[in-house]
Amino acid sequence: MDLRQIRYFVAVAEEANIGRAAARLHISQPPLTRQIQQLEAELGVTLFNRTPRGMETTAAGEMFLEEARNIRSLIEQATERTQRAGQGRLGRLDVAIFGSAILDVIPKVLLAFRTRYPDVKVVLHTMTKAEQLEALQQKRITAGFNRMLAPLEGIETRLVATESLLLAVPAGHPLASKETLRFRDIEAHPIVLFPTGGRPSFIDRVIHYCQESGFEPEISQEVGDAVTAVALVASGFGVCLVPSSATTLRFPGVVYRELAEVPSGFFVDLSCIYRTGDRSPILAGLLEIIDEFREVVPRHQNPSPPQPSP
């Protein structure tokens, strides 16, 4: 039995006439009659009673007609789902996230993706940079989002956004009262750094900025992420350089200040990482969203950060 025989049987059963069914199927009557006879022989039952008026389904024929329609419906559904999966509109997207990016940029990208591809299940995984790279190589995730990525064989990067850097300071701190801050103003104050873990990281970037400006930073704490870093700033552990996305963290007692006379390259990129040669249509859809998002968001924007009350 094949799908063609099922299609032929349904046409004959619905038309109740070989001639009309043949016309509907755009074939001649003899091959259609042979296909029905072969189907009956294979099933070992009589599907039709031949009458002067045409073809009447037997009890077995009625049962097979119901099942044949179910089979046809399942095939149509399978065809549609397969086509949608091939177009990246059905399936699962496993994405790794980490750090301050999840506070602003990435949720907007993922929301745009979910809106465009509502039948793709988006699953988020919190992973460090090293964990993301390992998961990509093992094909446990489709993409990851991170910063400060050194070139690595087999891994591609797609720029998502370039963020300016601001200084998080306790509301009662002497630097909080100044209208204009220079980068060297932080020299005399302890600084909280993040994230710990795989290097190079944002920690190395901040230390480089300090050294380029002619001083070694007084490091108060090194912590795992921006949330912990800003929480320590609120508790008086020091000041902290953060990407602009981290200014959405509205900790009581923390204000954010822009800096003037900054070192060269005073910004940080956020990138999407994925496997080289990955032809997944779902990944292609995500990268398309990222490219559109990057066109809308200026690369070196300096937003007016929120200033929570002390």
WOTA-V346589 format. One record per helix or strand of 2 or more residues. SS is the DSSP state (h for helix, s for strand). FROM is the first residue (numbers start at 1). LEN is the number of residues. Records with the same first field share a line. If there is no record, write none. Layout:
SS = FROM-LEN + FROM-LEN
//
This chain:
h = 3-13 + 18-8 + 29-15 + 59-28 + 99-5 + 105-12 + 129-9 + 174-4 + 183-4 + 202-11 + 226-9 + 244-5 + 281-16
s = 48-4 + 54-4 + 91-7 + 120-7 + 143-5 + 155-16 + 181-2 + 191-4 + 219-5 + 239-5 + 254-4 + 259-2 + 267-9
//
